[in-house]
Amino acid sequence: MNTPYLEIDLAKIFSNTQKLVEMFGARNIKITGITKVALGEPKIANCLVSAGIVSIGESRIANIKRMRQAGVKAAFTLIRTPSMTEIDDVVKYANASLNTELSIIAELSDSAIKQNKIHDVVLMVEMGDLREGILKKDLDETIEKTIQLKGVNLIGLGTNLACFSGVKPSKTNMDQLSLLAETYEKKYHIKFQIISGGNSANFEWLFANDNPGRINNVRLGESIFIGRETLSRNHIEGLHLNAITLVAGVIESKTKPSLPEGEVGQDAFGNTTAFVDKGDMLRTILAIGKQDVHVPGLTPLSDVDIIGSSSDHLILDATRSPLRVGDQVRFNLDYAALLSCMTSPFVTNSFV
């Protein structure tokens, strides 16, 4: 297998998914499995489905199309408000989409009518994190106008927290979402199928409260693939932390000084680095860099230290655990590192 590559253990992903389905299911909450970090890889999507996931969420319609065409048997939700330029594909390939703009919903309606389809819509409510969401004061009008449109079916409300501003899901904001659902169900004589409370950041809220209210859905990605919740990145008991690992190859390994020689200015990325004199060290270079991976998200699985990186070189201090040219080094990844590796065309996948 050519390096660098991601070693993807489908059995561990299956185990993580199955345990999360059981964990949330005990609270009557269903999981939408989020595959955006995996670029909609069909093998991974099928693994989630086999572990009990019936709904898959994706932020890119191209990934939903990829899974559809590969025969993945699931309901697909576009979890980012559709772009005007992709409306027809959203209606064609996605069962539902998360929305915040009436103009977009109207276009979805028109496209669905032309395609002789009904497209499901979940309205996202702004609950303080200041990413996507309809302001609570504008929700009434949005619901009223949405339910008047043919071609779309309003199936629920949702919110997103802890992604942009880091606002925590709490009893207060989750209860507010439940109350909004009940208020507008009563006013418009409708019944929401989905009240989606958030993402992998919802663990602390869920297990600190016996009653989740009307929340009956969460959208999980990081906890499935990384085995952690996303407020403090704590390990979720019983989940694998190493379902996906990165393997990179050594292309140089030489004893060199720890201090550069000559006057130091900015590096290739505009940074000025302060170096510490540690004497001579075994400086080992791997064939991977910033172009391929979010380097701060890497944790070596051998006794080496990451010194730094350029666009296509990762430099290690391998003094304690000597490496030779041709050796391979393994790393655990955080979410940002996994996302960047999956997106890089130079990092391939190897399935276990």
Buried (B, 14 or more C-beta within 10 A) or exposed (E): EEBBBBBBBBEBBBBBBBBBBEBBEEBEBBBBBBBBBBBBBBBBBBBBBEBBBBBBBBBBBEBBBBBBEEEBEBBBBBBBBBEEEBBBBBBBBBBBBBBBBBEBBBBBBBBBBEEEBBBBBBBBBBBBBEBBBBEEEBBBEBBEEBBEBEBBBBBBBBBBBBBEEEBBBBEEBBBBBBEBBBEBBEEBEBEBBBBBBBBBBBBBBBEEBEEBBBBBBBBBBBBBBBBBBBBEEEEBEEBBBBBBBBBBBBBBBEEBEBEEEEEEEEEEEEEEEEEEEEEEBBBBBBBBBBBBBBBEBBBBBBEBBBBBBBEBBBBBBBBEBEBEEEBBBBBBBBBBBBBBBBEBEBBEBEEE
